[in-house]
Amino acid sequence: MDSGLVYASRAYQAPAGLPATWPIINCPSHSERAAAYFVDRLTYTATGSSRIARAVTDVVTLEAGPEIFAHPNNLIAALRGPLKPELTEPPLTAEERQAVDYA
């Protein structure tokens, strides 16, 4: 079987957590809730870590299977959270700010 088809079938077997956020409709199990939390945590970590962003993108685009999230480095990164701090304002240069004309 083509690896893309394997990843596609896994994608259908393990949706991205939407049912786990609607307990009235689906009543998710503890493992489904844990998986949904882990996906949320990885997505949050990806906002400040290019390595995790790449892993998430590879899984979402079916270039890799979700088992890459089980790599110890990825698990530790998910526990730590983003490496870069949140931005308090857009990262514009002085010229760009002038062009936008911030008041």
A tleap script that builds the chain and sets N, CA, C and O, in Angstrom:
source leaprc.protein.ff14SB
mol = sequence {
  NMET ASP SER GLY LEU VAL TYR ALA SER ARG
  ALA TYR GLN ALA PRO ALA GLY LEU PRO ALA
  THR TRP PRO ILE ILE ASN CYS PRO SER HIE
  SER GLU ARG ALA ALA ALA TYR PHE VAL ASP
  ARG LEU THR TYR THR ALA THR GLY SER SER
  ARG ILE ALA ARG ALA VAL THR ASP VAL VAL
  THR LEU GLU ALA GLY PRO GLU ILE PHE ALA
  HIE PRO ASN ASN LEU ILE ALA ALA LEU ARG
  GLY PRO LEU LYS PRO GLU LEU THR GLU PRO
  PRO LEU THR ALA GLU GLU ARG GLN ALA VAL
  ASP TYR CALA
}
set mol.1.N position { 0.844 -1.187 0.000 }
set mol.1.CA position { 0.000 0.000 0.000 }
set mol.1.C position { 0.885 1.244 0.000 }
set mol.1.O position { 1.890 1.295 0.709 }
set mol.2.N position { 0.520 2.218 -0.775 }
set mol.2.CA position { 1.256 3.473 -0.850 }
set mol.2.C position { 1.247 4.153 0.511 }
set mol.2.O position { 0.213 4.188 1.179 }
set mol.3.N position { 2.393 4.697 0.929 }
set mol.3.CA position { 2.474 5.310 2.261 }
set mol.3.C position { 1.490 6.459 2.415 }
set mol.3.O position { 0.993 6.694 3.517 }
set mol.4.N position { 1.196 7.180 1.340 }
set mol.4.CA position { 0.213 8.260 1.424 }
set mol.4.C position { -1.165 7.742 1.779 }
set mol.4.O position { -1.911 8.390 2.513 }
set mol.5.N position { -1.507 6.559 1.251 }
set mol.5.CA position { -2.796 5.958 1.580 }
set mol.5.C position { -2.839 5.497 3.022 }
set mol.5.O position { -3.874 5.599 3.681 }
set mol.6.N position { -1.717 4.989 3.518 }
set mol.6.CA position { -1.656 4.576 4.920 }
set mol.6.C position { -1.905 5.782 5.810 }
set mol.6.O position { -2.700 5.707 6.747 }
set mol.7.N position { -1.238 6.887 5.530 }
set mol.7.CA position { -1.414 8.087 6.347 }
set mol.7.C position { -2.827 8.636 6.209 }
set mol.7.O position { -3.394 9.131 7.182 }
set mol.8.N position { -3.399 8.555 5.015 }
set mol.8.CA position { -4.767 9.034 4.820 }
set mol.8.C position { -5.740 8.201 5.632 }
set mol.8.O position { -6.665 8.750 6.232 }
set mol.9.N position { -5.553 6.880 5.667 }
set mol.9.CA position { -6.470 6.054 6.444 }
set mol.9.C position { -6.317 6.349 7.932 }
set mol.9.O position { -7.304 6.344 8.668 }
set mol.10.N position { -5.080 6.606 8.384 }
set mol.10.CA position { -4.878 6.981 9.785 }
set mol.10.C position { -5.551 8.316 10.085 }
set mol.10.O position { -6.086 8.523 11.175 }
set mol.11.N position { -5.518 9.209 9.116 }
set mol.11.CA position { -6.151 10.508 9.316 }
set mol.11.C position { -7.650 10.343 9.515 }
set mol.11.O position { -8.252 11.067 10.308 }
set mol.12.N position { -8.258 9.402 8.808 }
set mol.12.CA position { -9.683 9.160 8.994 }
set mol.12.C position { -9.959 8.434 10.305 }
set mol.12.O position { -11.011 8.632 10.912 }
set mol.13.N position { -9.035 7.608 10.741 }
set mol.13.CA position { -9.233 6.869 11.986 }
set mol.13.C position { -9.067 7.767 13.206 }
set mol.13.O position { -9.721 7.539 14.224 }
set mol.14.N position { -8.219 8.769 13.129 }
set mol.14.CA position { -7.947 9.636 14.263 }
set mol.14.C position { -8.152 11.083 13.856 }
set mol.14.O position { -7.182 11.772 13.539 }
set mol.15.N position { -9.393 11.565 13.857 }
set mol.15.CA position { -9.632 12.958 13.472 }
set mol.15.C position { -8.930 13.923 14.415 }
set mol.15.O position { -8.464 13.533 15.486 }
set mol.16.N position { -8.860 15.164 14.016 }
set mol.16.CA position { -8.043 16.164 14.705 }
set mol.16.C position { -8.609 16.643 16.024 }
set mol.16.O position { -8.230 17.720 16.485 }
set mol.17.N position { -9.491 15.902 16.648 }
set mol.17.CA position { -9.941 16.257 17.984 }
set mol.17.C position { -11.279 16.958 18.049 }
set mol.17.O position { -11.735 17.270 19.149 }
set mol.18.N position { -11.931 17.223 16.934 }
set mol.18.CA position { -13.208 17.931 16.968 }
set mol.18.C position { -14.243 17.193 17.797 }
set mol.18.O position { -14.881 17.822 18.642 }
set mol.19.N position { -14.451 15.881 17.603 }
set mol.19.CA position { -15.456 15.207 18.424 }
set mol.19.C position { -15.107 15.239 19.910 }
set mol.19.O position { -16.009 15.248 20.748 }
set mol.20.N position { -13.847 15.255 20.245 }
set mol.20.CA position { -13.454 15.257 21.650 }
set mol.20.C position { -13.806 16.564 22.339 }
set mol.20.O position { -13.851 16.617 23.568 }
set mol.21.N position { -14.052 17.604 21.583 }
set mol.21.CA position { -14.418 18.884 22.198 }
set mol.21.C position { -15.933 19.014 22.337 }
set mol.21.O position { -16.412 19.995 22.907 }
set mol.22.N position { -16.689 18.054 21.834 }
set mol.22.CA position { -18.158 18.078 21.929 }
set mol.22.C position { -18.629 16.845 22.688 }
set mol.22.O position { -19.153 15.916 22.073 }
set mol.23.N position { -18.457 16.809 24.007 }
set mol.23.CA position { -18.779 15.596 24.756 }
set mol.23.C position { -20.261 15.209 24.710 }
set mol.23.O position { -20.582 14.030 24.865 }
set mol.24.N position { -21.162 16.155 24.505 }
set mol.24.CA position { -22.587 15.830 24.458 }
set mol.24.C position { -22.879 14.954 23.240 }
set mol.24.O position { -23.709 14.047 23.307 }
set mol.25.N position { -22.205 15.225 22.144 }
set mol.25.CA position { -22.454 14.484 20.916 }
set mol.25.C position { -21.720 13.145 20.919 }
set mol.25.O position { -22.280 12.135 20.495 }
set mol.26.N position { -20.473 13.127 21.394 }
set mol.26.CA position { -19.633 11.951 21.195 }
set mol.26.C position { -19.238 11.235 22.480 }
set mol.26.O position { -18.935 10.043 22.428 }
set mol.27.N position { -19.227 11.898 23.619 }
set mol.27.CA position { -18.745 11.316 24.869 }
set mol.27.C position { -17.371 10.663 24.659 }
set mol.27.O position { -17.256 9.438 24.692 }
set mol.28.N position { -16.343 11.471 24.446 }
set mol.28.CA position { -15.014 10.910 24.154 }
set mol.28.C position { -14.432 10.161 25.346 }
set mol.28.O position { -14.719 10.473 26.502 }
set mol.29.N position { -13.622 9.183 25.040 }
set mol.29.CA position { -12.934 8.427 26.078 }
set mol.29.C position { -11.780 9.261 26.626 }
set mol.29.O position { -11.447 10.318 26.091 }
set mol.30.N position { -11.185 8.768 27.692 }
set mol.30.CA position { -10.039 9.481 28.282 }
set mol.30.C position { -8.875 9.542 27.295 }
set mol.30.O position { -8.171 10.549 27.225 }
set mol.31.N position { -8.673 8.468 26.536 }
set mol.31.CA position { -7.567 8.474 25.573 }
set mol.31.C position { -7.831 9.468 24.444 }
set mol.31.O position { -6.896 10.096 23.948 }
set mol.32.N position { -9.088 9.619 24.032 }
set mol.32.CA position { -9.416 10.601 22.993 }
set mol.32.C position { -9.221 12.022 23.512 }
set mol.32.O position { -8.737 12.893 22.790 }
set mol.33.N position { -9.597 12.247 24.753 }
set mol.33.CA position { -9.383 13.569 25.348 }
set mol.33.C position { -7.892 13.880 25.480 }
set mol.33.O position { -7.456 15.002 25.222 }
set mol.34.N position { -7.119 12.874 25.884 }
set mol.34.CA position { -5.669 13.062 26.007 }
set mol.34.C position { -5.055 13.345 24.643 }
set mol.34.O position { -4.181 14.204 24.525 }
set mol.35.N position { -5.505 12.628 23.608 }
set mol.35.CA position { -4.986 12.856 22.262 }
set mol.35.C position { -5.354 14.255 21.776 }
set mol.35.O position { -4.534 14.925 21.147 }
set mol.36.N position { -6.578 14.702 22.060 }
set mol.36.CA position { -6.997 16.050 21.652 }
set mol.36.C position { -6.169 17.109 22.373 }
set mol.36.O position { -5.772 18.106 21.770 }
set mol.37.N position { -5.907 16.893 23.674 }
set mol.37.CA position { -5.074 17.842 24.420 }
set mol.37.C position { -3.667 17.867 23.845 }
set mol.37.O position { -3.073 18.937 23.707 }
set mol.38.N position { -3.127 16.700 23.508 }
set mol.38.CA position { -1.772 16.625 22.967 }
set mol.38.C position { -1.685 17.351 21.628 }
set mol.38.O position { -0.708 18.055 21.371 }
set mol.39.N position { -2.700 17.186 20.765 }
set mol.39.CA position { -2.717 17.894 19.478 }
set mol.39.C position { -2.778 19.401 19.714 }
set mol.39.O position { -2.085 20.161 19.038 }
set mol.40.N position { -3.601 19.836 20.665 }
set mol.40.CA position { -3.670 21.262 20.998 }
set mol.40.C position { -2.321 21.772 21.495 }
set mol.40.O position { -1.881 22.855 21.109 }
set mol.41.N position { -1.673 20.998 22.340 }
set mol.41.CA position { -0.377 21.395 22.899 }
set mol.41.C position { 0.694 21.452 21.804 }
set mol.41.O position { 1.520 22.365 21.791 }
set mol.42.N position { 0.678 20.483 20.890 }
set mol.42.CA position { 1.637 20.505 19.781 }
set mol.42.C position { 1.410 21.715 18.881 }
set mol.42.O position { 2.362 22.347 18.424 }
set mol.43.N position { 0.151 22.031 18.633 }
set mol.43.CA position { -0.163 23.189 17.793 }
set mol.43.C position { 0.320 24.463 18.457 }
set mol.43.O position { 0.875 25.336 17.791 }
set mol.44.N position { 0.117 24.582 19.765 }
set mol.44.CA position { 0.593 25.749 20.514 }
set mol.44.C position { 2.119 25.801 20.485 }
set mol.44.O position { 2.697 26.869 20.284 }
set mol.45.N position { 2.770 24.669 20.681 }
set mol.45.CA position { 4.237 24.615 20.666 }
set mol.45.C position { 4.771 24.997 19.285 }
set mol.45.O position { 5.826 25.621 19.179 }
set mol.46.N position { 4.050 24.625 18.232 }
set mol.46.CA position { 4.479 24.928 16.865 }
set mol.46.C position { 4.518 26.430 16.598 }
set mol.46.O position { 5.203 26.867 15.674 }
set mol.47.N position { 3.795 27.232 17.390 }
set mol.47.CA position { 3.821 28.676 17.174 }
set mol.47.C position { 5.171 29.287 17.506 }
set mol.47.O position { 5.474 30.390 17.050 }
set mol.48.N position { 5.986 28.596 18.289 }
set mol.48.CA position { 7.294 29.136 18.642 }
set mol.48.C position { 8.437 28.178 18.415 }
set mol.48.O position { 9.541 28.416 18.904 }
set mol.49.N position { 8.206 27.103 17.689 }
set mol.49.CA position { 9.256 26.121 17.429 }
set mol.49.C position { 9.132 25.646 15.987 }
set mol.49.O position { 8.172 24.963 15.629 }
set mol.50.N position { 10.101 26.008 15.174 }
set mol.50.CA position { 10.028 25.643 13.754 }
set mol.50.C position { 10.114 24.135 13.552 }
set mol.50.O position { 9.523 23.606 12.610 }
set mol.51.N position { 10.839 23.437 14.417 }
set mol.51.CA position { 10.956 21.982 14.290 }
set mol.51.C position { 9.602 21.301 14.517 }
set mol.51.O position { 9.233 20.387 13.779 }
set mol.52.N position { 8.875 21.741 15.523 }
set mol.52.CA position { 7.559 21.166 15.791 }
set mol.52.C position { 6.562 21.616 14.724 }
set mol.52.O position { 5.686 20.849 14.326 }
set mol.53.N position { 6.698 22.862 14.261 }
set mol.53.CA position { 5.821 23.337 13.184 }
set mol.53.C position { 5.991 22.464 11.948 }
set mol.53.O position { 5.014 22.142 11.272 }
set mol.54.N position { 7.221 22.085 11.654 }
set mol.54.CA position { 7.490 21.220 10.494 }
set mol.54.C position { 6.865 19.844 10.696 }
set mol.54.O position { 6.279 19.285 9.768 }
set mol.55.N position { 6.988 19.293 11.909 }
set mol.55.CA position { 6.413 17.981 12.187 }
set mol.55.C position { 4.892 18.018 12.066 }
set mol.55.O position { 4.295 17.118 11.475 }
set mol.56.N position { 4.269 19.047 12.620 }
set mol.56.CA position { 2.816 19.184 12.528 }
set mol.56.C position { 2.392 19.324 11.071 }
set mol.56.O position { 1.423 18.698 10.643 }
set mol.57.N position { 3.107 20.137 10.315 }
set mol.57.CA position { 2.789 20.323 8.898 }
set mol.57.C position { 2.940 19.020 8.127 }
set mol.57.O position { 2.111 18.707 7.272 }
set mol.58.N position { 3.986 18.260 8.419 }
set mol.58.CA position { 4.178 16.984 7.734 }
set mol.58.C position { 3.033 16.016 8.001 }
set mol.58.O position { 2.605 15.302 7.094 }
set mol.59.N position { 2.535 15.982 9.225 }
set mol.59.CA position { 1.429 15.086 9.551 }
set mol.59.C position { 0.126 15.582 8.923 }
set mol.59.O position { -0.639 14.790 8.374 }
set mol.60.N position { -0.126 16.884 9.003 }
set mol.60.CA position { -1.367 17.437 8.454 }
set mol.60.C position { -1.430 17.258 6.939 }
set mol.60.O position { -2.502 17.006 6.388 }
set mol.61.N position { -0.300 17.386 6.273 }
set mol.61.CA position { -0.274 17.220 4.813 }
set mol.61.C position { -0.050 15.768 4.392 }
set mol.61.O position { 0.139 15.478 3.211 }
set mol.62.N position { -0.074 14.855 5.374 }
set mol.62.CA position { 0.073 13.418 5.135 }
set mol.62.C position { 1.430 13.046 4.548 }
set mol.62.O position { 1.560 12.014 3.889 }
set mol.63.N position { 2.440 13.878 4.783 }
set mol.63.CA position { 3.808 13.547 4.368 }
set mol.63.C position { 4.437 12.572 5.355 }
set mol.63.O position { 5.365 11.845 5.001 }
set mol.64.N position { 3.942 12.552 6.583 }
set mol.64.CA position { 4.449 11.658 7.623 }
set mol.64.C position { 3.278 11.200 8.475 }
set mol.64.O position { 2.224 11.835 8.500 }
set mol.65.N position { 3.473 10.112 9.157 }
set mol.65.CA position { 2.430 9.596 10.031 }
set mol.65.C position { 2.509 10.221 11.407 }
set mol.65.O position { 3.530 10.810 11.762 }
set mol.66.N position { 1.451 10.104 12.185 }
set mol.66.CA position { 1.418 10.717 13.508 }
set mol.66.C position { 2.412 10.110 14.493 }
set mol.66.O position { 2.629 10.666 15.569 }
set mol.67.N position { 3.016 8.983 14.141 }
set mol.67.CA position { 3.982 8.374 15.050 }
set mol.67.C position { 5.225 9.245 15.248 }
set mol.67.O position { 5.971 9.030 16.203 }
set mol.68.N position { 5.466 10.224 14.368 }
set mol.68.CA position { 6.632 11.102 14.571 }
set mol.68.C position { 6.462 11.962 15.816 }
set mol.68.O position { 7.446 12.463 16.359 }
set mol.69.N position { 5.218 12.139 16.276 }
set mol.69.CA position { 5.005 12.905 17.504 }
set mol.69.C position { 5.477 12.137 18.732 }
set mol.69.O position { 5.714 12.740 19.779 }
set mol.70.N position { 5.619 10.814 18.623 }
set mol.70.CA position { 6.049 9.998 19.749 }
set mol.70.C position { 7.562 10.006 19.942 }
set mol.70.O position { 8.064 9.415 20.898 }
set mol.71.N position { 8.293 10.666 19.050 }
set mol.71.CA position { 9.751 10.758 19.212 }
set mol.71.C position { 10.029 11.524 20.513 }
set mol.71.O position { 9.385 12.540 20.774 }
set mol.72.N position { 10.970 11.056 21.323 }
set mol.72.CA position { 11.242 11.709 22.611 }
set mol.72.C position { 11.492 13.218 22.512 }
set mol.72.O position { 11.033 13.978 23.366 }
set mol.73.N position { 12.211 13.653 21.481 }
set mol.73.CA position { 12.471 15.091 21.343 }
set mol.73.C position { 11.179 15.880 21.137 }
set mol.73.O position { 11.042 16.995 21.642 }
set mol.74.N position { 10.235 15.301 20.395 }
set mol.74.CA position { 8.960 15.980 20.165 }
set mol.74.C position { 8.096 15.979 21.415 }
set mol.74.O position { 7.398 16.956 21.687 }
set mol.75.N position { 8.136 14.896 22.177 }
set mol.75.CA position { 7.378 14.847 23.427 }
set mol.75.C position { 7.905 15.883 24.427 }
set mol.75.O position { 7.125 16.564 25.093 }
set mol.76.N position { 9.219 15.992 24.522 }
set mol.76.CA position { 9.822 16.977 25.434 }
set mol.76.C position { 9.494 18.386 24.972 }
set mol.76.O position { 9.197 19.254 25.794 }
set mol.77.N position { 9.543 18.625 23.667 }
set mol.77.CA position { 9.211 19.951 23.139 }
set mol.77.C position { 7.765 20.316 23.453 }
set mol.77.O position { 7.472 21.466 23.783 }
set mol.78.N position { 6.861 19.346 23.352 }
set mol.78.CA position { 5.455 19.610 23.658 }
set mol.78.C position { 5.284 19.951 25.132 }
set mol.78.O position { 4.462 20.802 25.475 }
set mol.79.N position { 6.035 19.311 25.995 }
set mol.79.CA position { 5.966 19.628 27.429 }
set mol.79.C position { 6.512 21.018 27.724 }
set mol.79.O position { 5.960 21.748 28.547 }
set mol.80.N position { 7.597 21.380 27.051 }
set mol.80.CA position { 8.215 22.699 27.270 }
set mol.80.C position { 7.370 23.840 26.728 }
set mol.80.O position { 7.296 24.908 27.335 }
set mol.81.N position { 6.737 23.615 25.593 }
set mol.81.CA position { 5.974 24.676 24.947 }
set mol.81.C position { 6.833 25.423 23.943 }
set mol.81.O position { 7.943 24.991 23.634 }
set mol.82.N position { 6.331 26.544 23.429 }
set mol.82.CA position { 7.076 27.292 22.405 }
set mol.82.C position { 8.421 27.794 22.930 }
set mol.82.O position { 8.540 28.187 24.091 }
set mol.83.N position { 9.428 27.773 22.059 }
set mol.83.CA position { 10.753 28.267 22.431 }
set mol.83.C position { 10.815 29.792 22.385 }
set mol.83.O position { 11.532 30.417 23.165 }
set mol.84.N position { 10.063 30.375 21.471 }
set mol.84.CA position { 10.069 31.831 21.313 }
set mol.84.C position { 8.894 32.433 22.080 }
set mol.84.O position { 7.820 31.837 22.142 }
set mol.85.N position { 9.099 33.619 22.666 }
set mol.85.CA position { 7.987 34.256 23.387 }
set mol.85.C position { 6.920 34.765 22.420 }
set mol.85.O position { 7.178 34.975 21.235 }
set mol.86.N position { 5.708 34.958 22.962 }
set mol.86.CA position { 4.631 35.511 22.143 }
set mol.86.C position { 4.970 36.932 21.743 }
set mol.86.O position { 5.596 37.671 22.503 }
set mol.87.N position { 4.553 37.308 20.543 }
set mol.87.CA position { 4.770 38.671 20.077 }
set mol.87.C position { 3.761 39.607 20.741 }
set mol.87.O position { 2.585 39.271 20.874 }
set mol.88.N position { 4.227 40.772 21.152 }
set mol.88.CA position { 3.320 41.761 21.730 }
set mol.88.C position { 2.821 42.738 20.673 }
set mol.88.O position { 1.810 43.416 20.859 }
set mol.89.N position { 3.543 42.795 19.567 }
set mol.89.CA position { 3.149 43.655 18.446 }
set mol.89.C position { 3.732 43.061 17.170 }
set mol.89.O position { 4.603 42.193 17.242 }
set mol.90.N position { 3.273 43.506 16.008 }
set mol.90.CA position { 3.807 42.959 14.753 }
set mol.90.C position { 5.310 43.219 14.633 }
set mol.90.O position { 5.776 44.297 15.001 }
set mol.91.N position { 6.069 42.257 14.127 }
set mol.91.CA position { 7.511 42.409 13.989 }
set mol.91.C position { 7.882 43.211 12.735 }
set mol.91.O position { 8.388 42.656 11.760 }
set mol.92.N position { 7.628 44.499 12.775 }
set mol.92.CA position { 7.898 45.362 11.624 }
set mol.92.C position { 9.154 46.190 11.852 }
set mol.92.O position { 9.476 46.555 12.983 }
set mol.93.N position { 9.855 46.479 10.767 }
set mol.93.CA position { 10.995 47.381 10.852 }
set mol.93.C position { 10.468 48.809 10.945 }
set mol.93.O position { 9.273 49.049 10.772 }
set mol.94.N position { 11.369 49.758 11.219 }
set mol.94.CA position { 10.966 51.163 11.308 }
set mol.94.C position { 10.369 51.650 9.991 }
set mol.94.O position { 9.387 52.392 9.984 }
set mol.95.N position { 10.965 51.230 8.878 }
set mol.95.CA position { 10.434 51.621 7.566 }
set mol.95.C position { 9.055 51.041 7.332 }
set mol.95.O position { 8.180 51.725 6.800 }
set mol.96.N position { 8.846 49.810 7.715 }
set mol.96.CA position { 7.545 49.188 7.541 }
set mol.96.C position { 6.492 49.860 8.419 }
set mol.96.O position { 5.352 50.055 7.996 }
set mol.97.N position { 6.880 50.211 9.641 }
set mol.97.CA position { 5.947 50.918 10.526 }
set mol.97.C position { 5.557 52.267 9.941 }
set mol.97.O position { 4.399 52.677 10.015 }
set mol.98.N position { 6.521 52.941 9.368 }
set mol.98.CA position { 6.242 54.242 8.771 }
set mol.98.C position { 5.311 54.083 7.568 }
set mol.98.O position { 4.416 54.902 7.358 }
set mol.99.N position { 5.524 53.038 6.788 }
set mol.99.CA position { 4.666 52.793 5.627 }
set mol.99.C position { 3.233 52.496 6.040 }
set mol.99.O position { 2.287 52.898 5.361 }
set mol.100.N position { 3.075 51.790 7.158 }
set mol.100.CA position { 1.741 51.461 7.643 }
set mol.100.C position { 1.119 52.677 8.329 }
set mol.100.O position { -0.102 52.776 8.446 }
set mol.101.N position { 1.964 53.592 8.777 }
set mol.101.CA position { 1.525 54.817 9.427 }
set mol.101.C position { 0.776 54.571 10.728 }
set mol.101.O position { -0.402 54.894 10.875 }
set mol.102.N position { 1.516 53.983 11.664 }
set mol.102.CA position { 0.956 53.806 13.005 }
set mol.102.C position { 0.805 55.192 13.635 }
set mol.102.O position { 1.720 56.014 13.577 }
set mol.103.N position { -0.330 55.434 14.220 }
set mol.103.CA position { -0.598 56.754 14.798 }
set mol.103.C position { -0.074 56.854 16.198 }
set mol.103.O position { -0.213 57.897 16.836 }
savepdb mol mol.pdb
quit
